[in-house]
Amino acid sequence: MTEWLLKRAADHPRPFVVSAEHGTRARLLGEAEIARRRWRPAEPASEADLLVICGTPGEEFEAAIRTVWDDLPGPRARVDLPSDATPPSIGQALNRAVAHLADKDAQWRDAAARAGKPWSPDADRNSDSHTPDGGSSHHGHDSHASHGQEHDDDGHEGGHHEHHMGNPGGLPMAGRGPDRDGLSLDRLHVSIGPILSDWPRGLVVESVLQGDVIQDAAVRWLGSGESFWAEPWNKAAAGHPVTRAEAGRRQAAAYLDSLGRLLSVSGWSGAARRARALRDRLLADAPRAELAAPYRSFERQVRRSRTLRWMLRDVGSIEDGDAVSRLDGWLTRTRAAIDALEDETPLDGAPPVRHTLHPGLLVGGELATARLIIASLDPEPAVAHA
């Protein structure tokens, strides 16, 4: 039975892709290879058996990765894709991970290590101390936050209140404060990110929640502000020859990456897959003739969706307008960029201005609305500090 289950896991892996610093290129190549293999990505991370790390995570980012990794049930495998990964090396890394999923001894060894027990090939694998999932009684990971929670001690003598039940699960009980309706509800400090599906690379939102409503927020990045998407303009500024077609191809791919994220967060997974397939073909240097017709079909589908526009009607931005306007702008500018893919004139000018994520934009909204707001911005939005 164990061998059959491991084979099923290896035949139908559920990858969860994480982009760390300098990891955007590897993420895009990894997602393209996963789509080519028709693997179904995990959402949330707790459903994954392959954790695919792209780029070079710093110390804080690696700590968040370890938290997610520790919560994954077995069988499981981790894949590390460096920033300079190539399509062949990515394929080889994924093949090794699949083989690891099907390796019975490797999975039992991992389960024993998680349980803090010694392991040998002759050990009794039917005992409670050697379960395929490491003996963990909880496998879920919070789909909203990848860090811990702390209670709010504002207005509470001693910073906590007394509970006869102690701290359930080892977590401190939440403090209380008035919510927007005048009620007294628990207030939790929650770090949202940096590991979430359809989430900007390295973004962390430090929030104060009452229920699922954000009462206060601050935003920050883990890692540097390097941008894969601005590379053509950076190369041109450094004196390297770059054409308008090259820059337009990269910018159109950025818009489609944003569209894929927004459509996925909105729950329209089919359209999100179409956006990402077009993005991958752009980055693979597909000619204009192979892109124009599929893109126009995709654009018509998205523009005609009344449900999507209704969902985004109240998702706004302090400086950059509402999400519907940004959606229309992405669609229009992507079409223009694809139509100009044969423009070999030299590139001049600055890269498109990135949208700005203002912390105040998230305050007062529910978590679902905050996810839509963030997804409606560029792949790597600028951050305005409070």
N, C-alpha and C positions, 0 to 999 in steps of 0.2 A: 504493500500500500504506500509506504514512504517513497519508494522509487517511482511509483506511478504519479504521485503528487508532485515530486520534484520535476519529472518530465513534463507535466502539464505546465508548471511554472516556467520552465525553460522554453516551451513551445509558444507560450502566450505571455511574455513578460510585460509588466506595467512600469514603464520608466517615468521618473520624475526628474526633470532637467532643472538644474540650478546654475545661474550665471553669476560668477564672482568677478573680481577685478580682472580687466583685460580678457574677459571671457565671452564677449558678444560674438566674435567671429566663430569661436568653437561652438557656442550655443546654436548658432544658425546652421552650421554644418551638421551638428548632432541632431537637431530637429529634422533636417532634411533627410538624413539617413534613417531616422526612426519612422518618418512618414513613408519612405520608400519601402521599408520592411512591413508596413501596415500594422505596426504595434500601436496599441491604444495607450496614450499617455495617462498616467495616474492623476486623479484630482479628487481629494487633496493628497498630500504626500503620504499620509498614513495608508493609502491603498497601494503604494508602490512596492515592488520588489527589486527594482534597479534604481539606485540613486546616482544620477549622472551629474558630476561637478565639472563645470567649464571654467577655465581660467585659474587664477591663483588667489584663493581666499586668504585674507589676513587673519590675525589671531581671533578677533571678535566674530568674524564671519565663520571661521572654522568651528568656534564654540557652538554657534547656531546649527551648523551642519551636524555636529556630534549629537546635539539634542534630537534632531530629526532622525538621525541614523539609529540612535538608541531606541526610539519608539517604533521603528519598522519591525513588523513581524517577520519571522523566517518562513521560507527561504528568502535570502536577500543577497545583493551584491552591490558593491560600489564601483563606479567607473570615474576615473579622473582624466579629463581631457585638457591638456595644456593649451595655452593661448595660441601656440603655433601648430596645433593639430591639423592634419590634412585628412581629406576624405578616406584614403586607404587606412591611415592609422586609427581613425574613428571606427571604421568598420571592424578592424582587428580587435580594438578594445571592447566593443560591444559583443563580439563573438566570444572573447574570453569571459566576459561577465555572464553570458548565457551558459557557457560550460560550467562556470562556478555554481550557478543556480542548480544545475542538474547533478553536481558532485555531492553524493550522499555523505561521504566522509567529511568534506569541507563544511557542509551545513551542520552536521552533528558537532563538529569541532567548534563552530561559531556559537551554536546553542549552548554548549557546555561552558564556553568562555563567558557568555552573557550571564549564566547562572552561577559563575564562580566555582565551577566544579572541574575536576580533572577529567580528561577524556582519553580513551584509547579505542582502537578498532574493536576490541573484544568486550567493551563495556556493555552493560545491560541498557540498551537503548529504549526499552519499554518502561523504564522507571520514570517517576515523576520528575527526577532531577535532570533528565535528558529529553526534553520535549523539542520538537522541531522549531518552535518559535522562541526558544531560549528560556522557557518557563515563565515568561512575563504574563501577568494577569491583565495588563492593559496594553493595547496596541494602537490606540487612537492618538492622533496629534491634532491639536487645535487648528482648525482650518483658517482661523483668523490671525493667530499670533504664533510666532516661533520662539518667543522668549517667555520668561515667567511673568507672574502677576504679583502685584503688591497691593496692600490695602492703603486707603487714604486715611490719614490720621487728622485731617483738618477738622477742628472743632470737637475733638474727642480727647478727653483727659487721659494722659498716659499713652496716647497713640494707638489704642486698640480698645475693643470692648470685651467683656467677659463672656465666655461661652462654656457651659458645662461639658460640651462635646469636644472641646479642644480644637485642634487644627485638622479638619478632615483632609486626608491625603497628604498631610505635611504642609499644606498651604495655609497662610494666615487668613483669617476671616476679613472680609471687606469692611471698610468704614462706610459711613452714610453721609449723604448730603442732599439738599433739595434739587429736584430735577426741574425741567422746563414747565411741568404741570403743577408745580408746588408740592409734589409728594416727596417723601424722604426715601431714597433708594440707595443701594450699595454703590460705592464708587471704587472702581478698579483701575489701577495703573497697568496698562497693557502695551507692550512693544509689538507693533504690527510689522511683520517683516523681520529679516530680509528674505525669508524663504517662504514664498507663496506662489501658487500658480498664477500665471498672467500678471506678473508683478515686475516693476522696473528693477534693473540690476542694482543691488546694494542699498535699496531704499529702506529706511526704518522710520516708522511713524510712532513717536512716543505719545500715547493717548491716555486720557482719563475717560473711562466709560461708566455710564449708568444704564444698565440694561445693555441694549445694543446701540445706544446714542452716544456720540462723541461729545464730551463736555469741554475738553481742552486738547490741543494737539501741538506737537513740535516735530519737525521733519529734519532728517540728516541722512548723509550718504556714508556707507562703509567703503573705503577705498578712495582712489583718485577720481577726478572728473573726466578721465579720458573718454573719448567718444569715437567708437568705430564708425559712426554715421558721418562724422565730419572729416574723415580721412582725405577725400579728394581735395577739399578746400585747404586743408593743412598742407598737403603735398604741393599744391599750386602756390601757396604763400611761401613755401620753402624753395621755390624756383624749379620744381619738377614739372615736366609737361603733362598736363591733364586736360582732357577734352570735356566739353559740355555734356556729351553723351555719357561719359564715365560718371560724372557727378550726378547727372539726372537719373542714371540707373541706380546709384546708391540711395538717392533721395526717395525715389519711387519705392524702393525696397523698404526704406524706413517708414514711409506712410503705410505700406501694406503690413508691416510688422505691428504698427499701432492699430490698424484696423482689425487685424487678427486678434489682438489682445482685447480690444473693446467689444468685438462681436462675441468672443468667448465668455467674457465676464457678463455680457448681456444674456447669455444662455443660447445663442444662435451658433451652435458648434459647427454645423454644416457650412455656413458662410465663412466662419473663422478658418476652417480647413482650406477653403478656396482661396482666401486671402493669403494664407501662408504658402500654398502651392505656387501661386503667382510670384510671391516674394522669392521663393527658392529658385524659380526659373529665371528671374531677373538676375539674381546673384550668380547663377550658373552661366551667365552671358548668353541666354537665349536671344535670338534675333527678334527685332520688332515684329516681323510678320507672324511669328508664333505667339506673340503676346497680346497684340492689339484686340483681336476678336474675343479671346477668352476674358480679357479684362473688361471690355465694354459689356459683356453679358453679366459679369459679376457686378459691375457698377449699377446696371439697371436693376438687378435683384435687390441690392442694398437700398438704393434710392426709393424704391417702391414700397418698402416695408413701413407701413404705418405703425406697427407695433413697436419697432425700434425707435422711431421718432417720438412716439408717446412716452416710451421709457426714458428717453434722454431729455425730455422737455424741460425739466427743472434742474438739470445738471449743468451748472454754470461755472464761470471762472471770473475772478475779480478783474483781470486785465485782458484776458484772451477771448472773451465772449463765451457763448454757451456751447455745449457739446454738439448740438445739431449743426451749428455753423462750422465747427471744427471738422465734423464728419464730412460735410459737403465740401469743405476746402481740401481735405485729404483726397477725396474722390476726384475732384477736378484737377488738382495738381499732379496726381498720379497719372491720369490720362494724358496730360500735357507732357509729362516727362517721358512716357512710353512713346508718344508720337514723335519725340525729338531724339530718339535713341540713335539716329544716324547723323547727328550734328557733331562734326569733328572739329569745330572751331575751338580755340583755346578757352579754357575756363577763366573767368575773372569774377571779382566780387566776393562777398562774404557768404558763408553758409546760412541757410534759413535760420531765423531766430527761434530758439527753443521756447516752448510754452513754460510757464512758471507755476510751480506748485506752492500755493500759499497755505500755511497752516490754518489760517482763519476760514479758508474755504471748506474745511472738513468739519469745523465745529458746528454742532447743532444737527448734524446729519446722522443717519443710521450707518452702520458698517457697510451695508450693501450699497448705499449711495456713495460712500467714500471710495469703495472699490471702483464704481463707475467713473467717478471724478478722476481718479488717478489713471484709469485705463483710457480715458478720453484725451490724455496728454501725449506728448511725444514719447518714444521709447526710453529716452533719458532726459526727462524734464529738468529744467533748472529749479533750484530750491530757494525760496524766499524764507529767511529766518524770521521768527516772530520778534 
